[in-house]
Amino acid sequence: MAIDCTAMMRPEAYENLPYRIYVPENYDAAKRYPLVLYLHGMGECGTDNRLQTSVNSVMETLLEPENLAAYPCIVLAPQCPEGQWWAGDLLPALMGLLGQTGSAYSIDLARVYITGLSMGGFGTWAMLAEYPSYFAAAVPVCGGGDPDDAHLFKDVPVWAFHGARDTTVYPEGSRCMVRALEEAGGSARYTEYPDAAHNSWDRAYREPELFPWMFAQIRDRRQEL
């Protein structure tokens, strides 16, 4: 049974970027926790600091009690302002927010993950290109990016998802990125649902293997947040 994540996530702001953060109820500063950065889609832009966690299935699945018991983690969900995109100046703003989170909480720097859907899927690919050594794994859903950047993050484990019937963001966006990663010498898991349209995230975040796979990824090289 899904929980009401908005009741568990603290509303905060980093400069002009509102965000919500989930910290385990039994948080222990003596332990180090994985961090998951979640980037929402275009429909959740704004300043209310609620939409980004209230209308997407990653929060309904990752924060379910059984998943939290298996994978206690800190989840960070910023909200993109109206009329903007997860690109340009917002990318360093996201990194600043990650830095602030790392200063406030005990983070396992080798286990920082990023995922996003639609516009957030594009943002996930963009963050990989800008900060290729930062993330332990990435899960872009129904997004796309610049195939010429793939060599920059060829060593980052990626599992991409898309719906074959998506006419909002065509699946070729994910296919091109996966092909580019393979051509650059990397590898990526790719799941394309033949009968799914744009809301492929409803199935992606419920894949039984997804969270075990993601949380098993660990970066070899660590850097300070």
VMD Tcl script that draws the C-alpha trace (Angstrom):
set ca {
  {0.00 0.00 0.00}
  {1.43 3.35 -1.02}
  {2.06 5.96 1.63}
  {1.35 9.68 1.50}
  {4.86 10.81 0.75}
  {4.01 14.50 1.02}
  {3.28 13.98 4.70}
  {6.73 12.44 5.19}
  {8.82 14.78 3.09}
  {9.99 18.09 4.51}
  {9.39 21.18 2.33}
  {12.54 23.28 1.99}
  {14.11 25.69 -0.48}
  {17.59 26.07 -1.95}
  {17.98 29.60 -3.28}
  {14.98 29.78 -5.65}
  {14.61 26.02 -6.04}
  {11.92 24.54 -3.78}
  {12.37 20.91 -2.83}
  {11.13 18.16 -0.58}
  {13.37 15.75 1.23}
  {12.59 12.40 2.79}
  {14.80 11.24 5.65}
  {14.17 7.83 7.25}
  {12.23 8.03 10.49}
  {14.98 6.10 12.27}
  {17.72 8.25 10.71}
  {21.06 7.72 12.46}
  {23.80 10.26 11.74}
  {26.37 7.61 12.58}
  {25.31 5.68 9.47}
  {25.70 6.63 5.81}
  {22.62 6.54 3.59}
  {22.16 6.29 -0.18}
  {20.77 9.44 -1.77}
  {18.24 9.43 -4.62}
  {17.74 12.62 -6.64}
  {14.37 12.60 -8.40}
  {13.57 14.99 -11.29}
  {9.89 15.43 -12.14}
  {8.22 16.08 -15.50}
  {7.00 19.34 -17.04}
  {3.49 19.04 -15.63}
  {4.81 19.36 -12.08}
  {6.67 22.66 -12.54}
  {5.77 25.50 -10.20}
  {6.36 26.91 -6.73}
  {3.85 25.03 -4.58}
  {6.52 22.49 -3.55}
  {3.96 19.67 -3.63}
  {3.24 18.62 -7.20}
  {6.67 17.09 -7.74}
  {5.99 14.41 -5.12}
  {2.22 14.01 -5.39}
  {1.60 12.88 -8.96}
  {4.35 10.43 -9.81}
  {4.86 6.75 -9.18}
  {8.49 6.83 -8.05}
  {7.35 8.33 -4.76}
  {4.52 5.83 -4.52}
  {6.94 2.94 -4.89}
  {10.33 3.94 -3.49}
  {8.72 5.25 -0.31}
  {6.46 2.25 0.25}
  {7.14 0.66 3.66}
  {8.54 -2.56 2.21}
  {10.96 -0.69 -0.05}
  {12.05 1.65 2.74}
  {12.70 -1.35 4.96}
  {14.83 -2.97 2.27}
  {16.50 0.24 1.02}
  {16.57 2.96 3.69}
  {17.63 6.07 1.82}
  {17.33 9.83 1.59}
  {15.18 11.05 -1.30}
  {15.55 14.56 -2.72}
  {12.78 15.96 -4.95}
  {13.32 19.53 -6.22}
  {10.66 21.44 -8.15}
  {11.51 23.16 -11.42}
  {10.13 26.72 -11.74}
  {7.43 27.43 -14.32}
  {8.76 28.10 -17.80}
  {12.12 26.47 -17.11}
  {13.71 23.13 -17.89}
  {16.12 20.77 -16.17}
  {19.04 22.29 -18.09}
  {21.33 25.32 -18.16}
  {21.64 27.16 -14.85}
  {19.42 24.67 -13.07}
  {22.05 21.93 -13.37}
  {24.60 23.67 -11.11}
  {21.68 24.63 -8.85}
  {20.87 20.93 -8.51}
  {24.48 20.23 -7.65}
  {24.38 22.98 -5.06}
  {21.28 21.39 -3.58}
  {23.06 18.03 -3.47}
  {25.96 19.71 -1.71}
  {23.66 21.27 0.86}
  {22.03 17.90 1.47}
  {25.41 16.26 1.88}
  {26.36 18.86 4.49}
  {23.16 18.41 6.43}
  {22.85 14.63 6.36}
  {25.08 11.59 6.44}
  {25.31 10.50 2.79}
  {27.11 7.53 1.30}
  {28.99 9.40 -1.43}
  {29.51 6.19 -3.38}
  {25.77 5.61 -3.60}
  {24.19 8.76 -5.05}
  {21.56 7.94 -7.69}
  {19.55 10.01 -10.15}
  {16.25 9.29 -11.85}
  {13.64 11.35 -13.65}
  {10.71 11.06 -16.02}
  {9.86 12.94 -19.21}
  {11.46 16.39 -18.73}
  {13.17 14.80 -15.74}
  {14.41 12.02 -18.00}
  {16.09 14.66 -20.16}
  {17.44 16.22 -16.98}
  {18.86 12.90 -15.89}
  {20.83 12.51 -19.12}
  {21.94 16.17 -18.89}
  {23.19 15.77 -15.32}
  {25.17 12.70 -16.36}
  {26.84 14.70 -19.12}
  {27.69 17.60 -16.80}
  {28.74 15.57 -13.75}
  {29.74 12.15 -15.12}
  {31.77 11.01 -12.11}
  {29.20 11.92 -9.50}
  {26.42 9.34 -9.77}
  {26.56 5.63 -8.99}
  {23.67 4.88 -11.38}
  {20.98 6.61 -13.42}
  {17.41 5.70 -14.35}
  {16.07 8.01 -17.10}
  {12.42 7.35 -18.00}
  {10.87 8.48 -21.31}
  {13.55 11.09 -21.85}
  {16.40 11.79 -24.24}
  {19.70 13.58 -24.54}
  {22.65 14.38 -26.78}
  {24.22 11.16 -28.08}
  {27.51 13.01 -28.55}
  {27.78 13.25 -24.75}
  {27.51 9.52 -24.15}
  {31.27 8.99 -23.97}
  {31.41 11.32 -20.97}
  {29.43 8.94 -18.76}
  {30.09 5.57 -20.38}
  {31.20 4.15 -17.03}
  {27.95 5.01 -15.23}
  {25.41 2.15 -15.02}
  {22.17 3.21 -16.72}
  {18.78 1.57 -16.95}
  {16.54 3.50 -19.33}
  {12.80 3.03 -19.89}
  {10.38 4.15 -22.57}
  {6.99 3.32 -24.05}
  {6.92 2.29 -27.71}
  {3.66 4.22 -28.23}
  {4.92 7.43 -26.65}
  {4.04 10.35 -28.94}
  {4.97 13.04 -26.40}
  {8.62 12.03 -26.21}
  {9.33 9.56 -28.99}
  {11.15 6.39 -27.90}
  {13.95 7.08 -30.34}
  {15.23 9.54 -27.75}
  {16.05 6.71 -25.35}
  {17.09 4.31 -28.10}
  {19.65 6.81 -29.44}
  {21.18 7.36 -26.01}
  {21.47 3.64 -25.31}
  {23.04 3.01 -28.73}
  {25.47 5.89 -28.18}
  {26.51 4.48 -24.81}
  {27.19 1.09 -26.35}
  {29.18 2.65 -29.20}
  {31.20 4.63 -26.63}
  {32.18 1.40 -24.89}
  {29.65 1.56 -22.09}
  {26.58 -0.52 -21.51}
  {23.01 0.25 -20.55}
  {19.93 -1.73 -19.73}
  {16.95 -0.67 -21.79}
  {13.32 -1.62 -21.32}
  {10.77 -0.54 -23.89}
  {7.14 -1.41 -23.24}
  {5.44 -2.27 -26.56}
  {1.97 -1.19 -25.43}
  {2.89 1.81 -23.24}
  {2.47 5.47 -24.15}
  {4.05 8.41 -22.34}
  {3.30 7.21 -18.81}
  {5.83 4.39 -18.97}
  {6.99 5.46 -15.50}
  {3.95 3.73 -14.00}
  {5.51 0.41 -15.00}
  {9.19 1.36 -14.85}
  {9.21 2.22 -11.15}
  {7.33 -1.00 -10.39}
  {9.84 -3.26 -12.10}
  {10.73 -5.84 -9.44}
  {14.43 -5.73 -10.34}
  {14.81 -1.95 -10.54}
  {15.50 -0.95 -6.95}
  {17.65 -4.02 -6.18}
  {19.70 -3.20 -9.30}
  {19.98 0.53 -8.57}
  {20.96 0.27 -4.91}
  {23.53 -2.40 -5.75}
  {25.51 0.08 -7.87}
  {28.48 1.64 -6.07}
  {30.96 4.16 -7.45}
  {34.60 3.17 -7.23}
  {35.87 6.74 -6.92}
  {34.45 8.96 -4.22}
  {34.29 12.72 -4.14}
  {33.00 15.13 -1.56}
  {29.52 16.54 -1.96}
}
mol new
graphics top color blue
foreach p $ca { graphics top sphere $p radius 0.5 }
foreach p [lrange $ca 0 end-1] q [lrange $ca 1 end] { graphics top cylinder $p $q radius 0.2 }
display resetview
